[in-house]
Amino acid sequence: MQMLKKNPKFAYMALRLSTYYHSEDIPALPGDNLFHSTELFRVLEQTPGYTPVMLVAFEGESPVGKLLSITRRQFSLWGGWSKTFVYGVGDYFGGSMKREEVFREMLAYLTLRHEEDSFLIEFRNLEEPLFGYRYFRANGYFPVKWLRVRNSIHQELIDKWMSASRKRQIHNGLKHGAVMEVARSEEDVCALFTMLRQYYLPKVHRYFPDIRFFLSLISEPSRRELGKIFVVKYKGKVIGGSVCLFSGDCTYLLFSGGMRKSYAWLYPGVLAVWNAMLYAREQGYAHFEFIDAGLPFRRYGFRDFILRFGGKQLSSRRWFRVRWEWLNRLLIKIYV
């Protein structure tokens, strides 16, 4: 690749991009962002329906950035399709180039790599909403306003901003016999998986992965904690639970649910979230984030549910690119 220049007096070292399709081929890399880690790559590699690809940028022999993209294959009565998504915009560590300039090169390559095999490419969960704005636009992406909900759990009282009704539900659920635990056996994981699969099945906008994702998450050997699975039980039966990932100082809620119709008086869906929040606080995490608070519609049931835990609503965006150019151009005119 030719030398990248910022001005006539200074030239950057050439940037080299390497793509990895198997975890055993990925070299040891710095960085602490779980969503762009070799550990998460291995978990996804073991999950049917997912194809992870790790893109690493090097200056000479030194890695300066990495970006994990995830392609999900799904089949229906109308045939099969693939969607590629990325959490955040990568992980960066040193080098002579700015983060956005390294990202520019990786984004251009990723777009070229996936534009034929995926009907949609999506960048979600952006920590910095304006990061890479012009490079997304230059590669044909369009932004859609999105919302995030984040709780601060490093304060003395993590329920300080929680609604009175939510506190009452937690108290009543525990008072009437619900028990909150960390899932430590395969039996508990399988029971929760069966329950959550039924919960997410009618939610056409949400995809629920194969059980091997959950089993791999708790069994993956790692120098750090990748995630945890929590369960809510009543008389020994799993009636609710949640799944979280840990990255940096933040806990991310990936899935949660409960048998609220059968055990309404126990509030299993509420306790599933509260269980995870308490654990995150005990482990020293500073924030607890709900990974999908949805589009900024005035009425959205799930967002109303999570806001009652006392978190703050943050404005963000997601970037999308559709395979078909005519449709992509139309969507750009609508959203830009």
C-alpha positions as CSV (number, residue, x, y, z in Angstrom):
1,M,0.0,0.0,0.0
2,Q,1.3,3.4,-0.8
3,M,2.6,5.8,1.9
4,L,-0.2,7.9,3.5
5,K,0.6,11.5,3.9
6,K,-0.8,14.2,6.0
7,N,1.4,17.1,4.9
8,P,4.6,17.4,2.8
9,K,6.8,17.5,5.9
10,F,5.6,14.3,7.5
11,A,4.8,10.8,6.1
12,Y,3.1,8.0,7.9
13,M,4.4,4.4,7.8
14,A,2.5,2.2,5.4
15,L,-0.7,0.7,6.8
16,R,-1.2,-3.0,6.1
17,L,-4.5,-4.8,6.6
18,S,-4.8,-8.5,7.5
19,T,-8.0,-10.5,7.6
20,Y,-8.5,-13.5,9.9
21,Y,-11.2,-16.1,9.5
22,H,-10.1,-18.6,12.2
23,S,-9.3,-17.8,15.8
24,E,-6.1,-19.9,15.8
25,D,-4.6,-17.7,13.1
26,I,-5.1,-14.4,15.0
27,P,-1.9,-13.2,16.6
28,A,-1.7,-11.9,20.2
29,L,-3.2,-8.4,20.1
30,P,-3.5,-5.5,22.6
31,G,-6.8,-3.8,23.5
32,D,-9.5,-4.4,26.1
33,N,-12.7,-3.9,24.0
34,L,-14.6,-7.2,24.2
35,F,-16.6,-6.5,21.1
36,H,-13.3,-6.6,19.0
37,S,-11.6,-9.4,20.9
38,T,-10.3,-12.8,20.0
39,E,-12.2,-14.2,22.9
40,L,-15.6,-13.1,21.5
41,F,-14.4,-14.3,18.0
42,R,-14.0,-17.8,19.5
43,V,-17.4,-17.8,21.1
44,L,-19.0,-16.7,17.8
45,E,-16.9,-19.2,15.9
46,Q,-18.5,-22.0,17.9
47,T,-22.1,-20.7,17.3
48,P,-23.9,-22.0,14.2
49,G,-25.2,-19.2,12.0
50,Y,-22.4,-16.8,12.8
51,T,-19.3,-16.0,10.8
52,P,-16.8,-13.7,12.6
53,V,-14.1,-11.9,10.6
54,M,-11.2,-10.1,12.4
55,L,-9.6,-7.2,10.5
56,V,-6.3,-6.0,11.9
57,A,-4.3,-2.9,10.8
58,F,-0.5,-3.0,11.1
59,E,2.1,-0.3,10.9
60,G,5.2,-2.4,10.0
61,E,4.9,-5.3,12.4
62,S,3.0,-3.4,15.1
63,P,-0.8,-3.7,15.3
64,V,-2.5,-0.3,15.5
65,G,-6.2,-1.2,15.2
66,K,-8.6,-4.1,15.0
67,L,-12.2,-4.5,14.0
68,L,-14.5,-7.5,14.4
69,S,-17.4,-7.9,12.0
70,I,-20.1,-10.5,12.5
71,T,-22.1,-12.0,9.6
72,R,-25.3,-13.7,10.6
73,R,-27.0,-16.2,8.3
74,Q,-30.7,-16.7,8.7
75,F,-33.2,-18.9,6.9
76,S,-36.9,-18.5,6.4
77,L,-39.7,-19.7,4.1
78,W,-38.5,-17.1,1.6
79,G,-35.0,-18.3,1.5
80,G,-31.7,-17.4,3.2
81,W,-30.0,-14.1,3.8
82,S,-27.0,-12.7,5.5
83,K,-26.5,-9.5,7.6
84,T,-23.2,-8.1,8.8
85,F,-22.9,-6.0,11.9
86,V,-20.2,-4.4,14.0
87,Y,-20.4,-3.2,17.6
88,G,-18.7,0.2,17.8
89,V,-16.0,1.2,15.4
90,G,-13.1,-0.9,16.5
91,D,-10.2,-0.9,19.0
92,Y,-7.1,1.3,18.5
93,F,-3.7,1.3,20.2
94,G,-0.9,3.7,19.3
95,G,0.8,4.2,16.0
96,S,1.5,7.4,14.0
97,M,-1.9,7.7,12.4
98,K,-5.1,9.0,14.0
99,R,-7.8,6.6,15.0
100,E,-10.2,7.9,12.3
101,E,-7.6,7.5,9.6
102,V,-7.0,3.9,10.5
103,F,-10.8,3.4,10.7
104,R,-11.1,4.9,7.2
105,E,-8.9,2.2,5.7
106,M,-10.6,-0.6,7.6
107,L,-14.1,0.7,6.8
108,A,-13.4,0.9,3.1
109,Y,-12.0,-2.7,3.1
110,L,-14.8,-4.1,5.2
111,T,-17.5,-2.5,3.0
112,L,-15.8,-4.0,-0.1
113,R,-15.5,-7.4,1.6
114,H,-19.1,-7.7,2.7
115,E,-21.1,-5.7,0.1
116,E,-21.8,-8.8,-2.0
117,D,-22.4,-11.5,0.7
118,S,-24.6,-9.4,3.0
119,F,-27.9,-7.6,2.2
120,L,-27.2,-5.2,5.0
121,I,-24.1,-3.9,6.8
122,E,-24.8,-2.2,10.2
123,F,-22.6,-0.4,12.7
124,R,-24.3,-0.3,16.1
125,N,-23.6,0.8,19.7
126,L,-21.4,3.7,18.8
127,E,-19.7,5.3,21.9
128,E,-18.9,8.5,19.9
129,P,-21.9,9.3,17.6
130,L,-19.8,11.6,15.3
131,F,-16.8,9.3,15.0
132,G,-15.9,8.6,11.3
133,Y,-18.9,10.5,10.1
134,R,-17.4,11.6,6.7
135,Y,-15.9,8.2,6.1
136,F,-19.3,6.5,6.6
137,R,-20.8,8.9,4.2
138,A,-18.0,8.4,1.6
139,N,-18.6,4.7,1.7
140,G,-22.4,5.0,1.0
141,Y,-23.7,4.5,4.6
142,F,-26.7,6.4,5.9
143,P,-27.3,7.3,9.6
144,V,-30.5,6.5,11.6
145,K,-31.1,8.1,15.0
146,W,-31.0,5.5,17.8
147,L,-31.3,5.6,21.6
148,R,-29.2,4.1,24.4
149,V,-30.0,3.8,28.1
150,R,-27.1,3.7,30.5
151,N,-27.2,3.3,34.3
152,S,-24.4,4.6,36.6
153,I,-23.9,1.8,39.2
154,H,-20.7,3.1,40.8
155,Q,-22.7,5.3,43.2
156,E,-23.4,4.5,46.8
157,L,-27.1,3.7,46.0
158,I,-27.7,2.2,42.6
159,D,-31.4,2.4,43.0
160,K,-31.3,6.2,43.8
161,W,-33.1,7.1,40.5
162,M,-35.2,4.0,40.2
163,S,-38.9,4.4,40.1
164,A,-40.9,3.7,43.3
165,S,-43.0,1.1,41.4
166,R,-39.8,-0.8,40.3
167,K,-38.5,-0.9,43.8
168,R,-41.8,-2.2,45.0
169,Q,-41.8,-5.0,42.3
170,I,-38.3,-6.1,43.3
171,H,-39.2,-6.2,47.0
172,N,-42.4,-8.2,46.3
173,G,-40.8,-10.6,44.0
174,L,-38.1,-11.6,46.5
175,K,-40.6,-11.5,49.4
176,H,-42.8,-14.1,47.6
177,G,-40.1,-16.6,47.0
178,A,-38.2,-15.7,43.8
179,V,-34.5,-16.5,44.0
180,M,-31.8,-14.7,42.0
181,E,-28.7,-16.7,41.0
182,V,-25.7,-16.8,38.6
183,A,-26.1,-19.8,36.2
184,R,-23.3,-22.2,37.0
185,S,-24.6,-25.5,35.5
186,E,-25.4,-26.5,31.9
187,E,-28.8,-27.5,33.1
188,D,-29.6,-23.9,34.2
189,V,-28.3,-22.5,31.0
190,C,-30.4,-24.9,28.9
191,A,-33.5,-24.1,31.0
192,L,-33.0,-20.4,30.5
193,F,-32.3,-20.8,26.8
194,T,-35.6,-22.7,26.3
195,M,-37.5,-20.0,28.1
196,L,-35.9,-17.0,26.4
197,R,-36.2,-18.6,23.0
198,Q,-40.0,-18.7,23.4
199,Y,-39.9,-15.1,24.7
200,Y,-37.9,-13.8,21.7
201,L,-39.6,-16.0,19.0
202,P,-42.5,-13.5,18.3
203,K,-40.1,-10.5,18.3
204,V,-39.4,-10.4,14.5
205,H,-36.8,-7.6,15.0
206,R,-34.7,-9.6,17.4
207,Y,-32.6,-12.6,16.6
208,F,-31.9,-15.2,19.2
209,P,-28.7,-17.3,18.8
210,D,-28.2,-21.0,19.1
211,I,-27.6,-22.5,22.6
212,R,-24.0,-23.0,21.8
213,F,-23.4,-19.3,22.0
214,F,-24.5,-19.3,25.7
215,L,-22.6,-22.5,26.6
216,S,-19.4,-21.1,24.9
217,L,-19.8,-17.8,26.7
218,I,-19.5,-19.3,30.1
219,S,-16.9,-22.0,29.2
220,E,-14.5,-19.9,27.1
221,P,-11.1,-19.8,28.8
222,S,-9.9,-16.2,29.1
223,R,-7.8,-13.9,31.2
224,R,-10.9,-11.8,31.9
225,E,-14.6,-12.3,32.5
226,L,-16.4,-12.2,29.1
227,G,-19.9,-12.5,30.3
228,K,-22.4,-14.0,32.7
229,I,-25.7,-15.7,32.6
230,F,-28.2,-15.0,35.4
231,V,-31.3,-16.9,36.3
232,V,-34.4,-16.2,38.4
233,K,-35.9,-19.3,40.1
234,Y,-39.1,-20.2,41.9
235,K,-39.2,-23.5,43.8
236,G,-36.2,-24.7,41.7
237,K,-37.7,-23.8,38.3
238,V,-36.1,-21.2,36.1
239,I,-38.7,-18.5,35.4
240,G,-36.5,-15.7,34.2
241,G,-33.0,-14.6,33.4
242,S,-30.5,-12.5,31.6
243,V,-27.3,-12.6,29.6
244,C,-24.6,-9.9,29.9
245,L,-21.2,-9.1,28.4
246,F,-18.4,-7.1,30.1
247,S,-16.2,-4.7,28.3
248,G,-14.0,-2.0,30.0
249,D,-15.9,-0.6,32.9
250,C,-19.3,-1.3,31.5
251,T,-21.8,-4.3,31.7
252,Y,-24.0,-4.7,28.6
253,L,-27.3,-6.5,28.8
254,L,-27.6,-8.6,25.7
255,F,-30.8,-10.6,26.4
256,S,-33.3,-10.8,29.3
257,G,-36.9,-12.0,29.9
258,G,-39.2,-13.7,32.3
259,M,-42.4,-15.7,32.5
260,R,-44.4,-12.7,33.4
261,K,-47.8,-14.2,32.5
262,S,-47.4,-17.4,34.5
263,Y,-45.6,-15.8,37.5
264,A,-46.8,-12.2,37.3
265,W,-46.6,-11.7,41.1
266,L,-42.9,-12.5,41.1
267,Y,-41.9,-10.0,38.4
268,P,-39.3,-12.4,36.9
269,G,-38.4,-10.0,34.0
270,V,-37.6,-7.2,36.5
271,L,-35.6,-9.5,38.8
272,A,-33.6,-10.8,35.8
273,V,-32.3,-7.3,35.1
274,W,-31.8,-6.4,38.8
275,N,-29.9,-9.6,39.4
276,A,-27.4,-8.6,36.6
277,M,-27.1,-5.0,37.9
278,L,-26.3,-6.2,41.4
279,Y,-23.6,-8.5,40.2
280,A,-22.1,-5.8,38.0
281,R,-21.9,-3.5,41.0
282,E,-20.3,-6.1,43.2
283,Q,-17.6,-6.8,40.5
284,G,-16.7,-3.1,40.3
285,Y,-18.2,-2.1,37.0
286,A,-19.1,1.6,36.7
287,H,-22.0,1.4,34.2
288,F,-24.8,-0.9,33.1
289,E,-26.1,-0.4,29.6
290,F,-29.1,-1.8,27.8
291,I,-27.7,-2.7,24.4
292,D,-30.8,-1.8,22.4
293,A,-33.1,1.0,23.5
294,G,-34.6,1.2,20.0
295,L,-35.6,4.0,17.7
296,P,-36.6,7.4,19.1
297,F,-40.3,6.7,18.9
298,R,-42.4,8.3,21.6
299,R,-44.0,5.1,22.7
300,Y,-41.8,2.0,23.0
301,G,-42.6,-0.6,25.7
302,F,-39.2,-2.0,26.2
303,R,-37.5,1.4,26.6
304,D,-40.2,2.4,29.1
305,F,-39.5,-0.8,31.0
306,I,-35.7,-0.2,31.2
307,L,-35.9,3.5,32.0
308,R,-37.7,2.6,35.3
309,F,-34.4,1.2,36.5
310,G,-33.2,4.8,36.7
311,G,-30.8,5.0,33.8
312,K,-30.3,8.0,31.5
313,Q,-31.5,8.1,27.9
314,L,-28.7,9.0,25.4
315,S,-29.1,10.0,21.8
316,S,-26.9,8.1,19.3
317,R,-27.0,6.8,15.8
318,R,-26.5,3.6,13.8
319,W,-25.0,3.5,10.3
320,F,-26.5,1.2,7.6
321,R,-25.6,0.2,4.1
322,V,-27.9,-1.9,1.9
323,R,-26.5,-4.1,-0.9
324,W,-28.8,-2.8,-3.6
325,E,-27.5,0.6,-4.8
326,W,-30.8,2.0,-6.0
327,L,-32.4,1.2,-2.6
328,N,-29.3,2.5,-0.7
329,R,-29.5,5.8,-2.6
330,L,-33.2,6.2,-1.8
331,L,-32.6,5.6,1.9
332,I,-29.7,8.1,1.9
333,K,-32.1,10.7,0.6
334,I,-34.7,9.8,3.3
335,Y,-32.3,9.8,6.3
336,V,-29.7,12.4,5.4
